[in-house]
Amino acid sequence: MEPRGYGFLLLLLLILKAVAALEKKNIISKLGDNVTLSCIYNEKKPLQLKNLRVYWQIADDSYQEKCSVVHALISGQDDNSNQCIHFKDRTQLFWDRLENGDFSLLLLNVSQSDEHTYKCIVQEKTELPKVIHQAEVVLSLAASYSQPILSGPIRNSGSTGEEVTFHCRSGNGYPKPNVYWINKANNSRLHPSQTDIIAHDDGTFSVVSILKVTATSNMQIECSIENEMLQENLSANYTQQKKISGPGTESDKKTEKKGRGAQAAGIIGIVFVIGLLTGLICWLWRRRSSNLVSYKDVQQREDQGGHSSPV
C-alpha cells in the first residue's frame, strides 16, 4: 500500500507542476458591446492545434451547474455540443492567432447576465492530458448615466429662511450610482431627504434624488451622479431664478393702474395741444380776415376819389 500511495503522490505533484500559474484579469465592458476575454500562452514553443483542447468555462461555483461550457475547441475544431444555450452564436475564437498561443474568446452583445468570472483552460494531449495554460477573466459590466437634470425653486432673490426643494434625475445607467449633493458656496456635502433607484426591464437603472434645504439669498447647489465602475461623474448646477409675477397679482394691478393713468395723461396732453393749435389757427385767420377787410375799404375809397369831378 505504501509504494502505491507514494506513486500516486508523485503523479499528483507532476500534474501540479505542469499546470501553469493562474493568470487573472479584470475587464469592464459597456452593455451591448463586444468584449474580448484574454487567454494568451506565452511559452515560445510550436503548438499543434490537433493536439490541443481549449475550454472556456464559468468559474463561479454557484453557476457551474447551470452552465459548464461557454466555448470549446477540441483537436483544432469548435465543439459546442455542450455549450450553454445562453452563449449560442455569441462566442468565437480568433483563428488566425491560435497557433501563436492566443486563445482569447470574443463574446458578443454582452448583458448583465454575462457578468461572471470566466476561466480558460488549455490542455495538451500527451500520454496524460496536461494543462499547459489557464487564465481567469472577471467581466464587469457598466452603462453611462444620462446627464442629470436638476430642478429647483423659482423665487424672489430676497426671500430667505423658507424651506425649498430640489429634484435631481438621471437614467439608463448601470450599476447603481452614487448621488452627491454639494453646496458650492463652501463645497460642503448636503444630505438628500430621499433617493429612489428604479430598475428597468433592460437591466439599467434610473435615479431620482430629492434635497430639502433652507433658502439663502444666493444658493449654489450641485447634484452629482457617479458611476464608480466607469469612473464617470456627471454634474448639474442650480442657477437661482427670480419669480415672475403671474396675471391677476397685486403687482400686475398696480402696474395696470399706472399704465392707465399714464395713458389718460397722454390723451389729455394731446387734446390740449390740439385745442391750443386750433385756437391759434382761428386767431390768425380772424386777424387776416380783419386786415383784408381794412384793405378793401381803403382801396374802395381811393377808387371813388379818382372818379369824382374836379372842383
Rosetta blueprint (number, residue, H / E / L):
1 M L
2 E H
3 P H
4 R H
5 G H
6 Y H
7 G H
8 F H
9 L H
10 L H
11 L H
12 L H
13 L H
14 L H
15 I H
16 L H
17 K H
18 A H
19 V L
20 A L
21 A L
22 L L
23 E E
24 K E
25 K E
26 N E
27 I E
28 I E
29 S E
30 K E
31 L L
32 G L
33 D L
34 N L
35 V E
36 T E
37 L E
38 S L
39 C L
40 I E
41 Y L
42 N L
43 E L
44 K L
45 K L
46 P L
47 L L
48 Q L
49 L H
50 K H
51 N H
52 L E
53 R E
54 V E
55 Y E
56 W E
57 Q E
58 I E
59 A L
60 D L
61 D L
62 S L
63 Y L
64 Q L
65 E L
66 K L
67 C L
68 S L
69 V L
70 V L
71 H E
72 A E
73 L E
74 I E
75 S L
76 G L
77 Q E
78 D E
79 D L
80 N L
81 S L
82 N L
83 Q L
84 C L
85 I H
86 H H
87 F H
88 K L
89 D L
90 R L
91 T E
92 Q E
93 L E
94 F L
95 W L
96 D L
97 R L
98 L H
99 E H
100 N H
101 G L
102 D E
103 F L
104 S L
105 L E
106 L E
107 L E
108 L L
109 N L
110 V L
111 S L
112 Q H
113 S H
114 D H
115 E L
116 H L
117 T E
118 Y E
119 K E
120 C E
121 I E
122 V E
123 Q E
124 E E
125 K L
126 T L
127 E L
128 L L
129 P L
130 K E
131 V E
132 I E
133 H E
134 Q E
135 A E
136 E E
137 V E
138 V E
139 L E
140 S E
141 L E
142 A E
143 A E
144 S L
145 Y L
146 S L
147 Q L
148 P L
149 I E
150 L E
151 S E
152 G L
153 P L
154 I E
155 R L
156 N L
157 S L
158 G L
159 S L
160 T L
161 G L
162 E L
163 E E
164 V E
165 T E
166 F E
167 H E
168 C E
169 R E
170 S E
171 G E
172 N E
173 G E
174 Y E
175 P L
176 K L
177 P L
178 N E
179 V E
180 Y E
181 W E
182 I E
183 N E
184 K L
185 A L
186 N L
187 N L
188 S E
189 R E
190 L E
191 H L
192 P L
193 S L
194 Q E
195 T E
196 D E
197 I E
198 I E
199 A E
200 H L
201 D L
202 D L
203 G L
204 T L
205 F E
206 S E
207 V E
208 V E
209 S E
210 I E
211 L E
212 K E
213 V E
214 T E
215 A L
216 T L
217 S L
218 N L
219 M L
220 Q L
221 I E
222 E E
223 C E
224 S E
225 I E
226 E E
227 N E
228 E L
229 M L
230 L L
231 Q L
232 E E
233 N E
234 L E
235 S E
236 A E
237 N E
238 Y L
239 T L
240 Q L
241 Q E
242 K L
243 K L
244 I L
245 S L
246 G L
247 P L
248 G L
249 T L
250 E H
251 S H
252 D H
253 K H
254 K H
255 T H
256 E H
257 K H
258 K H
259 G H
260 R H
261 G H
262 A H
263 Q H
264 A H
265 A H
266 G H
267 I H
268 I H
269 G H
270 I H
271 V H
272 F H
273 V H
274 I H
275 G H
276 L H
277 L H
278 T H
279 G H
280 L H
281 I H
282 C H
283 W H
284 L H
285 W H
286 R H
287 R H
288 R H
289 S H
290 S H
291 N H
292 L H
293 V H
294 S H
295 Y H
296 K H
297 D H
298 V H
299 Q H
300 Q H
301 R H
302 E H
303 D H
304 Q H
305 G H
306 G H
307 H L
308 S L
309 S L
310 P L
311 V L
